[in-house]
Amino acid sequence: MMRIALLIGLGAVAACSPKTTTTTESVSISQTVVVSAAPVESVSAQPLNVISAEGYGPLRIGMTRAQVIEALGPDANPNAVGGPDEAACDMFRPTRAPQGFLVMIEKGVLTSVWASRESGIPSDTGLKGNDPATKVKQTYGAALETERHHYVDSPAEYLTTWSTKDRAVRYEIGNDGKVDSIAGGGRSITYVEGCS
């Protein structure tokens, strides 16, 4: 009888031993968890908060005003004047956008995005406000169009690089020879007074 009790006790200990298949299954499960981790490409699919010819962050040139508002919020300062005819053209900073960032909406469609020197928002090449014009010229080389500034004497100028016939990034250079603002999008980036 004592032998039977001892064998039953040893059997119970053996059944609870960590040397069972439970350990192997546990390792297999943790390996599966590592393998099934979120793919890296989902992180890189997130839009970057830089000015490009195609937009800024979640904003894409060609979006409707409603889509812009859904992405970054309504006009942060609705009492400010955005254009002489806001139905035709309006510029405003969405509430969830950084200070110094503006969108241009023409006939209900996003046509360009703008970042001032103070915003700290870079272009898709990493250029930003206060960078010298020489750095912009070195970055783009012969692909850059140069135009004299309409209101400020040299060294102020406009430096534009077209990625397609209707999409570009434009750097406005101030009278200190540094990037004053960056605009990205369609032909509206060439406007010199807001909506005109």
Secondary structure, 3 states (H helix, E strand, C coil): CHHHHHHHHHHHHHHHCCCCHHHHHHHHHHHHHHHCCCCCHHHHCCCCCCEECCEECCEECCCEHHHHHHHHCCECCCCCCCCCCCCCEEEECECCCCCCEEEEEECCEEEEEEEEHHHCCCECCCCCCCCEHHHHHHHHHHHEEEEECCCCCCCCEEEEEEEECCEEEEEEECCCCEEEEEEEECHHHHCCCCCC
